Amino acid sequence: MNTLDNLIDSLLAFETQRIQDLPVELKQALKLEADRHGLVLTGHESVDFVTKRLCWLATEETGQVEPNQLDFGQYANLDES
């Protein structure tokens, strides 16, 4: 399992929260991964939204589509309102 997969798994436990409410270590890991992929995060995005974006990116990176990631491509170019 790679770093992005580990981060996604960790984020799933917080999916109903906002990024700003995450534990510091998880926020730092998310920021590093977001920077690596060119994602700009304000901290006000929902964890669920960002997790779906990261799942889509992981699918793009590996070329492997996990069953729970099949619908995440729709979030690739959306801004959360």
C-alpha positions as CSV (number, residue, x, y, z in Angstrom):
1,M,0.0,0.0,0.0
2,N,1.4,3.4,-0.9
3,T,1.4,6.7,1.0
4,L,-1.6,8.0,-0.8
5,D,-3.6,4.9,-0.1
6,N,-2.6,5.1,3.6
7,L,-3.7,8.7,3.7
8,I,-7.0,7.9,2.1
9,D,-7.7,5.1,4.6
10,S,-6.9,7.5,7.5
11,L,-9.2,10.2,6.1
12,L,-12.1,7.8,5.9
13,A,-12.5,7.9,9.7
14,F,-13.0,11.7,9.5
15,E,-15.2,11.9,6.4
16,T,-18.0,14.0,8.1
17,Q,-15.5,16.7,9.3
18,R,-13.8,19.6,7.7
19,I,-10.0,19.5,7.0
20,Q,-9.4,22.3,9.6
21,D,-10.7,19.9,12.3
22,L,-8.4,17.0,11.5
23,P,-5.5,16.0,13.9
24,V,-2.3,17.9,13.1
25,E,-0.4,14.9,11.8
26,L,-3.2,14.0,9.4
27,K,-3.5,17.6,8.2
28,Q,0.3,17.7,7.5
29,A,0.2,14.5,5.5
30,L,-2.8,15.7,3.6
31,K,-1.1,19.0,2.8
32,L,2.0,17.2,1.5
33,E,0.0,15.0,-0.7
34,A,-2.2,17.8,-2.0
35,D,0.9,19.9,-2.8
36,R,2.4,16.9,-4.6
37,H,-0.7,16.7,-6.8
38,G,-1.2,20.5,-7.2
39,L,-4.4,20.6,-5.2
40,V,-5.0,23.9,-3.4
41,L,-6.8,23.4,-0.1
42,T,-8.3,26.1,2.1
43,G,-9.0,23.8,5.1
44,H,-12.7,24.4,4.8
45,E,-13.3,21.6,2.4
46,S,-15.1,18.5,3.7
47,V,-12.9,15.5,4.3
48,D,-15.3,13.4,2.2
49,F,-14.8,15.7,-0.8
50,V,-11.0,15.7,-0.5
51,T,-10.9,12.0,0.0
52,K,-12.9,11.5,-3.2
53,R,-10.4,13.7,-5.0
54,L,-7.5,11.8,-3.7
55,C,-9.1,8.5,-4.6
56,W,-9.5,9.8,-8.1
57,L,-5.8,10.9,-8.2
58,A,-4.7,7.5,-6.8
59,T,-6.6,5.8,-9.6
60,E,-5.0,8.0,-12.2
61,E,-1.6,7.4,-10.7
62,T,-1.8,3.6,-10.6
63,G,-4.2,2.9,-13.5
64,Q,-6.0,0.6,-11.1
65,V,-9.6,1.2,-10.3
66,E,-10.7,0.0,-6.9
67,P,-14.4,-1.0,-6.7
68,N,-15.1,1.8,-4.2
69,Q,-13.4,4.4,-6.5
70,L,-15.5,3.8,-9.6
71,D,-17.6,7.0,-9.2
72,F,-14.9,9.3,-7.9
73,G,-13.8,10.6,-11.3
74,Q,-16.8,12.9,-11.3
75,Y,-15.2,14.9,-8.5
76,A,-11.9,15.5,-10.4
77,N,-12.6,19.0,-11.6
78,L,-15.3,20.2,-9.2
79,D,-14.9,22.9,-6.6
80,E,-16.9,22.3,-3.5
81,S,-19.5,25.0,-2.9
